[in-house]
């Protein structure tokens, strides 16, 4: 893999992770909907 392809792949991956985080934040902030992480972390924080 060339350095340019690696850099583009890294940028795309970081952009996707950022968009995922924004989506979870938006879902949590809208109308009292609790985002579910699937690991029980959200449930342990709410208690």
N, C-alpha and C positions, 0 to 999 in steps of 0.2 A: 504494500500500500504506500502510495506516495505521501509526502508530508502535506500536500495540499488536500488530498482526499481525507486524510486523518483529521486535519483541521476542520474541514467542512462537516465531517461526521460528528466531531466533538461539538461543534456549534449547534448542529441540528438536535443532538441529544440534550444539550443544556437548554435549548429553546423549548423542547418538548417537556422536560421536567419542570421548567418555569410555568408553562401553560397549565400543566397538571396541578401545580400548587395554586395558581390563580383560580382555577376551577373549583378546587376544594374550598378555598377561602370564600369564593362567591356563594357556593352552596351553603356554607355554614352561616354566612352573614345574611342570607335572604330568608325572610319570613320565619325565623326561628328554626329552620331545618338543621338538624344536627348531622354533620358529616360523619360517616362511619368508616373507620380505617381498617376494620377487619382483624385487628390484633388486640382489641380490648383496651387500647390506650385511651380512647375517648371516654369509654365507660369509667375508667379508673380516675380520670380527671374530674368528671362531673360529680363524683361522690365526695 
